[in-house]
Amino acid sequence: MRSNVDPKKLEQLMDILGKEARGSGSIYFTGGASALLIGWRSSTVDVDIRLDPEPPGIFQAIAKLKQDLNINIELASPQDFLPPLLGWRERSVFIGKKGQISFYHYGFTAQALSKLSRGYDRDINDVQAMFEQGLFSLANLRNCFEQHSGQFLIGNGGMRVSALFYSGLANEESRVSALAWKSVRTIV
């Protein structure tokens, strides 16, 4: 079992990936990695990333770092749970550059929608924290959901998928925890 990741290990990871990559590219952090860097969590079990474009040599560096730092690094992003939001790259927040690698937080609206669609307690707590930090607005969350709502119901050969249904989004000042979000499981 690998150890939890704290902000110091995440900074080490960024520094080493920046040195080890053999070309330019971008890494988008999501979930616990964003929580660590912004500060609403002190640790996470893994570092979820999206590579776009993929930096040359990054997979060799990741494999080595998983062992050297004794951490889990997963290729995961909101796009693995929901269709990509239009303009997701532009919605992503620049963190910094290490070597030839640009690091970003994957857009917080997409992170919130993805976490709400899964509906786990930790996900809901993360959405609450993101909202309290002002990382997304309820109006933007509602707009993105409405623009993509038909896509949330697309299934794959009878597989179970999640769909979001919400109420109470009309009041911008409402707290996320009081919005009556629920995750609906549907067989398509």
C-alpha positions as CSV (number, residue, x, y, z in Angstrom):
1,M,0.0,0.0,0.0
2,R,1.3,3.4,-1.0
3,S,1.5,6.3,1.4
4,N,-0.9,9.3,1.3
5,V,0.2,12.4,-0.7
6,D,0.7,15.7,1.2
7,P,1.4,19.1,-0.3
8,K,5.2,18.6,0.0
9,K,5.1,15.3,-2.0
10,L,2.9,16.9,-4.6
11,E,5.4,19.8,-5.0
12,Q,8.2,17.2,-5.3
13,L,6.2,15.4,-8.0
14,M,5.8,18.6,-10.0
15,D,9.5,19.5,-9.7
16,I,10.6,16.1,-10.8
17,L,8.1,15.7,-13.7
18,G,9.3,19.1,-14.9
19,K,12.9,17.9,-14.9
20,E,12.2,14.4,-16.3
21,A,9.9,15.3,-19.2
22,R,11.7,15.3,-22.6
23,G,9.5,17.9,-24.1
24,S,6.7,20.3,-23.5
25,G,3.1,19.5,-22.5
26,S,0.5,20.1,-19.9
27,I,-0.7,18.3,-16.8
28,Y,-4.1,19.0,-15.3
29,F,-4.6,18.1,-11.7
30,T,-8.1,17.2,-10.4
31,G,-9.6,16.0,-7.1
32,G,-7.3,15.6,-4.2
33,A,-4.3,17.2,-5.9
34,S,-6.3,20.4,-6.4
35,A,-7.5,20.1,-2.8
36,L,-3.9,19.9,-1.5
37,L,-2.6,22.8,-3.6
38,I,-5.5,25.1,-2.6
39,G,-5.5,23.9,0.9
40,W,-8.9,22.4,1.8
41,R,-7.3,19.0,2.5
42,S,-4.0,18.1,4.0
43,S,-3.6,14.7,2.2
44,T,-5.0,12.5,-0.5
45,V,-4.7,8.9,-1.4
46,D,-3.7,9.5,-5.0
47,V,-2.8,12.2,-7.6
48,D,-5.3,12.3,-10.5
49,I,-4.0,13.9,-13.7
50,R,-4.9,14.5,-17.3
51,L,-2.2,14.9,-19.9
52,D,-3.1,17.2,-22.8
53,P,-0.9,17.4,-24.7
54,E,1.1,14.5,-23.4
55,P,4.7,15.5,-22.6
56,P,7.3,13.2,-24.2
57,G,8.8,10.8,-21.7
58,I,6.2,11.5,-19.0
59,F,5.0,7.9,-18.6
60,Q,8.6,6.8,-17.8
61,A,8.9,9.6,-15.2
62,I,5.5,8.7,-13.7
63,A,6.4,5.1,-13.3
64,K,9.7,6.0,-11.6
65,L,8.0,8.6,-9.3
66,K,5.3,6.1,-8.2
67,Q,8.1,4.0,-6.8
68,D,10.5,6.7,-5.6
69,L,7.9,8.8,-3.8
70,N,5.7,5.8,-2.9
71,I,2.5,7.4,-4.2
72,N,-0.4,6.6,-6.4
73,I,-0.7,8.5,-9.7
74,E,-3.8,7.9,-11.7
75,L,-4.8,9.1,-15.2
76,A,-8.2,10.4,-14.2
77,S,-10.2,13.6,-14.8
78,P,-13.8,14.7,-15.0
79,Q,-13.8,13.6,-18.6
80,D,-13.7,10.0,-17.3
81,F,-17.1,10.5,-15.6
82,L,-18.9,13.1,-17.8
83,P,-18.6,14.4,-21.4
84,P,-15.9,17.2,-21.6
85,L,-17.4,20.6,-21.0
86,L,-17.0,23.1,-23.9
87,G,-13.9,25.2,-23.4
88,W,-12.5,22.9,-20.6
89,R,-8.9,24.0,-21.3
90,E,-9.8,27.7,-21.0
91,R,-11.7,27.0,-17.8
92,S,-8.6,25.4,-16.2
93,V,-6.6,27.4,-13.8
94,F,-2.8,27.8,-14.4
95,I,-0.7,26.7,-11.4
96,G,2.8,27.2,-12.7
97,K,5.5,25.9,-15.0
98,K,8.3,23.4,-14.1
99,G,10.8,22.9,-16.9
100,Q,8.7,22.5,-20.0
101,I,5.6,21.3,-18.2
102,S,2.7,23.6,-17.5
103,F,0.5,22.6,-14.6
104,Y,-3.2,23.4,-14.2
105,H,-6.1,22.7,-12.0
106,Y,-8.7,21.1,-14.3
107,G,-11.7,23.5,-14.5
108,F,-13.5,23.6,-11.1
109,T,-16.9,23.7,-12.7
110,A,-16.2,20.4,-14.4
111,Q,-14.7,19.0,-11.2
112,A,-17.8,20.0,-9.3
113,L,-20.2,18.4,-11.8
114,S,-18.1,15.2,-11.9
115,K,-18.1,15.0,-8.1
116,L,-21.8,15.7,-7.9
117,S,-22.5,13.0,-10.4
118,R,-20.6,10.4,-8.3
119,G,-22.2,11.7,-5.1
120,Y,-19.8,10.2,-2.6
121,D,-19.6,12.0,0.8
122,R,-16.0,13.1,0.2
123,D,-17.0,14.4,-3.3
124,I,-19.9,16.4,-1.8
125,N,-17.5,17.8,0.8
126,D,-15.0,18.8,-1.9
127,V,-17.8,20.6,-3.9
128,Q,-18.8,22.4,-0.7
129,A,-15.1,23.4,-0.2
130,M,-14.7,24.5,-3.8
131,F,-17.8,26.6,-3.6
132,E,-16.8,28.2,-0.3
133,Q,-13.4,29.1,-1.9
134,G,-15.2,30.8,-4.8
135,L,-13.7,28.4,-7.3
136,F,-17.0,28.1,-9.3
137,S,-20.3,29.9,-9.4
138,L,-23.7,28.2,-9.1
139,A,-24.9,30.1,-12.2
140,N,-22.0,28.7,-14.2
141,L,-22.5,25.2,-12.7
142,R,-26.2,25.4,-13.7
143,N,-25.4,26.6,-17.2
144,C,-22.8,23.9,-17.9
145,F,-25.2,21.2,-16.6
146,E,-28.0,22.5,-18.8
147,Q,-25.8,22.8,-21.9
148,H,-24.7,19.1,-21.4
149,S,-27.6,17.5,-19.7
150,G,-28.6,15.4,-22.7
151,Q,-25.1,14.0,-22.8
152,F,-25.2,12.8,-19.2
153,L,-27.7,10.2,-20.1
154,I,-25.8,8.5,-22.9
155,G,-25.0,4.9,-22.0
156,N,-22.8,2.2,-23.4
157,G,-24.5,-1.1,-24.1
158,G,-26.7,-1.2,-21.0
159,M,-24.0,0.0,-18.6
160,R,-25.0,2.0,-15.5
161,V,-24.5,5.7,-15.8
162,S,-25.1,8.7,-13.5
163,A,-27.3,11.6,-14.2
164,L,-27.6,14.8,-12.2
165,F,-30.9,16.2,-11.2
166,Y,-31.0,19.4,-9.1
167,S,-33.4,21.9,-7.6
168,G,-32.8,25.2,-5.8
169,L,-30.2,26.6,-8.2
170,A,-32.2,29.7,-8.8
171,N,-30.8,31.4,-5.7
172,E,-27.1,32.2,-6.3
173,E,-26.5,32.7,-2.5
174,S,-27.7,29.2,-1.6
175,R,-25.1,26.9,-0.1
176,V,-24.2,23.8,-2.2
177,S,-25.0,21.5,0.7
178,A,-28.6,22.8,0.8
179,L,-29.2,22.4,-3.0
180,A,-31.0,19.1,-2.9
181,W,-28.6,17.4,-5.3
182,K,-29.2,13.8,-5.8
183,S,-27.5,11.2,-7.9
184,V,-29.8,9.1,-10.0
185,R,-28.7,5.7,-11.3
186,T,-30.2,4.8,-14.6
187,I,-29.9,1.7,-16.8
188,V,-29.7,2.8,-20.4
